[in-house]
């Protein structure tokens, strides 16, 4: 771990300004991912701006249009247990509870969860080339051990997956990420545009600017319907998704699906959802059009088809 | 005191303390955080400096350049050791572990530098600032590619009986299958860690180790100092599973740095380092050939196994159990070793049997299906009460496999199993049952102990024996309490110190029986000494309720001990009974799994192990051992695999997020039953090994249950869902 300096911010704009001021600075909230990465020197911030004490961004509140605003600092445990979330956004509660462990969820925040970095084993091994960790060094995963890596939206530079379960549910719910910049300007980023595909710049996981702070995530008014989060993994708990499906199935037969474990971002193809009337295989086929799996992870394609069938069964 | 003939009646037979499910006597210390592990002697070393091992990023070759200037200039750095400034060490002893002796690289993550600083964080950061370049050499990392180059090994000689080829080709029913098992990691909780401290020319090392005398030999031998100048302590060990039978860089480099700096140095390997820097269970490729009559009676028993290791490394003797487990007049059992440049392979919980049974016991299931004989019945039908290679002259000391299987089948409800696979469904789950035999050879080792009776009437046991989470403290206390007629509260047990009498240590499941025999021998000597001191010149002496009595006279132990107390030392040694008799512990494992009809996820629903391991000294700690073994067996069957990246010559999934072991949610209620028995040819304790028996055969029972649930046979462990999916019907 490199030496770093530390300060505690008391407002969102102040935090953003503090990060803007110090080159190489980062925000820290729960720290459940950042600290591990710092120990391995995969993240090397020179300055940490602690946002944990900022007031006003740690609550879950109703919005004027019948939705919910989730403060950036709301812990995963609190969000999963919130009565409104459990009743109206059950897919989100279920996704949260499918992730990490009780201890981690007690500490991890809503904003931090969105910003989790990939679990690609080569990203985690500083001795190995990795374009996401050290841009321009190459991708060790494409011809390496890629069983858990991406099958769609991949590039020649990176086949990493996004690891969050929560984000998959937020994607199916069409959440919006609210941010503030150092000057106090705010921005609303639809979740679909928040995470990005690797392209030639896999070092950037999201469209956030480095000094832009997430203040909340807003959920639109409840969709109703049946909410399912089905996560498939190599053990029953405490593992990242091999494949996951977040589904909201309405009484009128319309459905929404987002997928985890497949891509560099939560994977959702709205056009594929229109195929639901023809069955889940049709949805899977449309959602996975253009997939480029490796030999190691080609099994994910039939697994998506089967998991989707299980999710609506 | 030598064990040369079957044990007769002795004080342990009373079963007043021994055989009782006594709570761990070290339990309160552990659950309150007061049991210090190697890295935790903070009070004793307030000025300790922290070391960090920098490992090679190439598996084979030479260091081309090494620049430590930047690292040395970093904050808090006290010392950077490399092969340029490290004293010469010896590699001559069996347990030596020389470090930083030259530019040659033989293993990924081999130590190339050791950075010592005021804090751990400073040492770690500076280690990353050491600049190393390498000249890489070509190595071999793929077992399949070198399997045909396997050589015979002395430790696992061929077993050739009758005419295997003829019998196999003549057999009405044959099975000829190849199973593969991957490299596996011990993944124990406590990392390898050491603190070294010098007082003049005397070195003390606190280290996490299973075998004090091996560590003692290894540290003294490597550093070239007399053993009398080295003290090794390992009072509490947070799991080892074989990984801590040996020493690695941590005690050696800590000792060198502590001497150079004139202050204590502590070092713990990080989790990512452990997977490649230490050792692991090597992968195997195993071909099993079974020839049988239509009734399932085996006429030809063939097992060929190959594993890889670095030059001079041990073989994974995965065919050894096949020499003894089942009948069959014609036998061909061969173990081969190929050279690989992967990290060094070594012992992991039940080396040999743990993976050998993954293959053999699934092949038996395949034979059961081909012959139409029930899998439990097939195993019973092929039971044999003597060593099938040596003949009836070498019988088993005790063998109750059939009782294990029958008892297990009855308790588990085996009769409800559907013989036709893929036919039972419970909601989303395809349900199946599997069985496997468990077998683990019983080993014994010489073991000594010192026992002291003090004026309070308290007996203190001292021995080098370790407790790696197994319950050694408790069971040795039970043996002493039983022998001396005391309650367990009147016994103290001190372990894991090279100043104590040499012991068996913890490995190969020999610890409980051997170390208890050492305590038994010492207590026999103490009984004699106390009787004599009490003035009883007769053999007819009883020890009970804190008193020694003879001929109507009784005196308290406290009073006899007097102000000086009584101290004796003795050693248990073992004659040739292990040669005269085949000795092993046995089990019948029964498993029910559910396989998700949609996704192929496999979940164990329930499991039962019925074990036969001689006298069970403490049913609670023994059960605990078996539960751990079953959990590890489930991991081996379903998820554990160190993935080789041949481009880098090492294991790429080197943390506990990516090397997947079972978590609580994977483990349902497991049940363990011990047969009530003693084995009078194992030792005076009449006990056999339990710790490894728990894993032996478990994974095969899981795999056989998966087959019964789905009709899909996977012969490549672990059984992950991607291997099931291509053949899994639409749900």
Interface residues (C-beta under 8 A of the other chain):
Chain A: X1 X2 X3 X39 X40 X41 X119 X121 X122 X124 X125 X126 X127 X128 X140 X143 X144 X145 X147 X232 X233 X234 X235 X236 X237 X238 X239 X240 X242 X299 X302 X303 X306 X307 X309 X310 X313
Chain B: X57 X75 X121 X124 X125 X128 X272 X428 X596 X598 X599 X600 X601 X603 X638 X639 X643 X645 X647 X648 X652 X653 X654 X655 X657 X658 X660 X661 X662 X663 X664 X665 X666 X720 X721 X722 X725 X726 X731
